[in-house]
Amino acid sequence: MISKLDTTVIAIGASTGGTEAILKVIQKLPKETPGVVVVQHMPEGFTAMYADRLNKICQMDVKEAEDGDKIRRGLVLIARGDLHMEVAGPPGAHRVVLTKGEKVSGHRPSVDVLFESVARTVKKNAIGIILTGMGKDGAQGLLKMRENGAFTIGQDEESSVVYGMPMVAFQRGAVIKQTSCDNIAGVLMDYLGKL
């Protein structure tokens, strides 16, 4: 019997100030948390080092995503710099697909590309989190996630280094719960506890 938590996917997107914001959120998550996929705007080469750093600090396993990696409980997959990351496959067997693709919203990896794929494949079993960052990457994708039944969280202005991406997502009605970076893990765990 597959538990609801085995088919849940948590998608996180961030840009400027995001490396520390992502750490603050993931550091508080217990080992058995549903699989997490992350797009942080970063150049190629830096994402592997960032994943290694998080892996040393967090209870969950953290690694730079490779094409075909299975999304599972207890694992965080960080999108590789210069490659888009999408979620594919059926519930309980979701995996990531990495592609070169054109830049979207000026970025590769793009948060919109990740969130839109999650909206399509994971639908209501998804949770979307948009963190600090410049511009609007992720806002449209988060809205599609919400429209498909996902629970969505946005970082608030006070705790954002740059209140760009979360602000646009909030203005577009993509965010169900807006809160400080320090509270996001708690809001997430409360929601997961009700599944």
N, C-alpha and C positions, 0 to 999 in steps of 0.2 A: 504494500500500500504506500503510494507516494504521498508524502505530507505536502500540504499547501506551501510550506516553507521551502520544499525542494524545487518547486516550480516558480518561486518568486525570484525576480531579478531586480537588483537595485542599480540604477544608472546615475552616475555623478558627472557633472560637467563644471569646469572652472577655467579661469584664465589668470589675469594679474592678481597676485596674492593667493592664488589657489593652492600652491604647494603646501603651505602651512594650514590653510583651511581644511583641505582634504585630510591632512594628518590629524587635525583636531577631531574630525568626525570619525575616521576609521579607527583611531587609537582606542576609542571607547567601545567599539563593537566586540561582542564576545565571539569566540572561536566558531560557534555554530551558526553564525549569521548567514542568511542567504547570499548567494553569489553576487559580487559587486563588479560592475564594469565602469571604468573611469576614463574620461577624456580630460586631460589637462594640457592646455596649449604649451608645448615645449619643443625645442629643436631635437632632431634626431640625435641619438647618442646620450642625451640627458635623461630620457625616460627610463632606461635600464638602471642607471645609478639611483634615480629617484625611487624606483620600485624596490631596489635592494635596501635602501635606507628605511623605507616604510616596513619592509619585511622584518628588519631587526627590532623595530619598536612595537609593532602591532601584534595582537593575538591571532588575527587572521593571517593566512599565507598571502603574500603579495608578490606578484611577478609581472614583468613586462609581457604583454600579450603576444602570443604567436598564433598564426593563422590556424584555425581549427581547434584552439583550446576550448575545452568543455567548461561551461559555467557551472560551478557547484558550490554548495555551502562551504563556508570557511575559506573561500578564495577570492582575492581581489585581483582583477586583471587591469593593468594600466595600458592604455593605447600607446603604441609606439610612435615616436615623433616622425612626422612626414608620411604617415599612413592613416587612412580612415579606418575606423573599427565599427562593424555592425554586428548585431545579434541575429542569428539564424537558427533554424531547427525547431522541432516540436517541444512542447512543455516537458520538462524533466530531462531533456537532452539538448538544451540550448547550447550553442557554441558561438565563438566569435569568428568573424570573417574580416581579414585585413585586405584593403585594396588601396592602390595608389590614387586613382580618381582625381578629378579636378578639385581645386580648393573650393570650399563652401563657406560663405560668410567670411572669406579671406583666410580661412584656416584649413590645415590638414595636419592632424586629425581635427574634425569639426564636431562640436557637441551636437549640432542639429542632426548630422548624419547618424550619430549613435542613437539619440533620442527618437528620431523618426523610425529607425529600425526596431527599437524596443516597442514603440507604439504599435507597429505592424505585427510583430511576432509574439510579444508577451502580453499585450493588451492590459486587462485589468489586474493581472498578477505582477504588475511592475510598480516600482517606486522611483520617481525621478527627483533628483536633488540638484538645484542650480546654485552655484556658489559665486563668490566675488570674481569680477572680471570686467574688462573693457568691452564695449560694443554690445552686440545683440545675439551672438552665437548661442544657440540652445533655446532661445525664447520660443521660437516657432515649434521646435521639436517637443518641448515640454508641454506646449498647448495641445499638440496632437496626442501626447501621452494622456493628458487629463481627459481629453474628449473620448479616448478609448477606455476610460475607467481606472486609470492609474492614480495612485496617491502621489501628490507632488509637494515638495518643500522648497522654499526659496530663502536664501540668506537675507537678513535685514540690512538696512543701510548702515546702522551704527557699527556693526561688526565687519562690514565689507571694506577691504582695502580700496576697491573701486566698485561703486554701486552702479554698474552698467548692465551686465547680463541679467542679474536677478531683478533689477528695476524694470527692464523691458518685459521680462517674463511676467512680473507682477501686474504691470500695466495692461498686458494682453489677456489677463485672466487665467494665466497658466498655473498660478501658484495657489494651492489650497491652504497651506499653512506657511506663514512667514515668521521666521524666528532668528535668534542670534546663532552664530556659528557654534558657540558652546552648548546650545540647547538642541541642535539638530539631531545628534545621536540619540538623545532621550526621546524626542518626538518620534523618531524612526523606530526605536525599540517598543515604545507604547503601541504604535500602529501594528508592528509585527506580533506583539503579544495578543492582539485581538483576532488575528487570522486563524 
